[in-house]
């Protein structure tokens, strides 16, 4: 069914957005920074893909799951959406890891307020 791959990416993106918003990991905490890092990451990977396509390393396979919209030869729309998803996922995972590791580095307080 055409578009299945794009729908899967968008559903995955929606799940990551919900987790991000629920735990205030990236967008709620730093919206401009999150957008900039996501855009820079996606642009880097897009440039990487374009170099791979130009050198003949990357080619678009034939799949009935693609929507059929090509942004350039061998560059389907799904690839750009995936690169945005990948970059955003990396930002959210990094933010979550920072939160976990900084939480464990803080000194714990006892009932009487003393650090342990």
N, C-alpha and C positions, 0 to 999 in steps of 0.2 A: 504494500500500500504506500503510495507516494506521500512523503511528509512524515513518515513514522520516526525517522531518525531525528528530525528537527523537533518533533513533539517530545521525544525522549529527552533531548537536551534541555528544552524549555521546562519540562517538569522537574528535571534535576536542578535547574537553576532556581526554580520556584522553591524547592525544598531548602536549598542553601540560603536563599533570601529569608525564608521563614526562621531558620535557625539563627541567622545573623540578627534579625530584628528582635527575636525573642530574648537573646542573650546580650544584645547591644555590643556585638563584637567589632564590626567595621563601619557600616553605614550610619548607624545611630551615633556611634562614638566620634567618628571623623568622616563625614560625608564627602568633603572635597578631596581629602587625601585618598580615600577609598576609590573614588572615581578616577583620580589622576593615575594612581598606581595600576588600576585595572586597565585603563586606556593605554598606558605605556607598555604594560605587559602584553596586551593583545596586539599592539602595533609591532612590538619586537617579534612575536611569534608569526604574525602575518608577513613581515619582511623575511623571516626565516623560510616560511612556506614559499614565498615568491622566488627566492633564490633557489630553493629545491626544485620548484617547477621549471624555472629557466634552465637549470642544469640537467633536467630530465630525470632527476631522482624521484620526485613526487609526481604521480599521475593519478587522475581521478578514475576510480574503478566504476564499473557499471553495477548499479544496485537499484532495485525497485524501491528501496527505502528513501532515496533522495527525492527532494521536492522537484528537482529539475531546473532550478534557477542557478545559473553560473555567473559569478561576479567577474571572472576571467577564465581563460582556458585552464582546465584542471583545478579550478577553485570554486567549489559549490558554496552556496549560501550557508549551508550547515557548518562549513569549516570556520567561517568568521564567527558565527554564533558560538561554536565550540571553543574558539580561542578566547572569546570574552568570558565564557563560563569558566574556563580553566584558570584564567587570570584572577577572576573574582574569587573562585574557590581557594586559590593560593593565599589571597589576602585574608579571607575568613579563617582559614586553617592557621595561618601565622598569628592572627589576633587571638585565636583560641589558645594556641600554644603559649603565647606570651602571658595570657591571663593565668593559665595553669601554673607556669613556672614562677611567675612573680608572686602568686598566692602562696606557694610553698617556701619562698625565700623570706617572707615576712616573719618577724618574731611573733610567737604566739603569746597571747595575754592570758593570764590566769584570772580566776574570779576576783582576786583582790587588786587586779590591774597591773601586776608585775609581769615583766617579760620573762618567758621561760626559755 
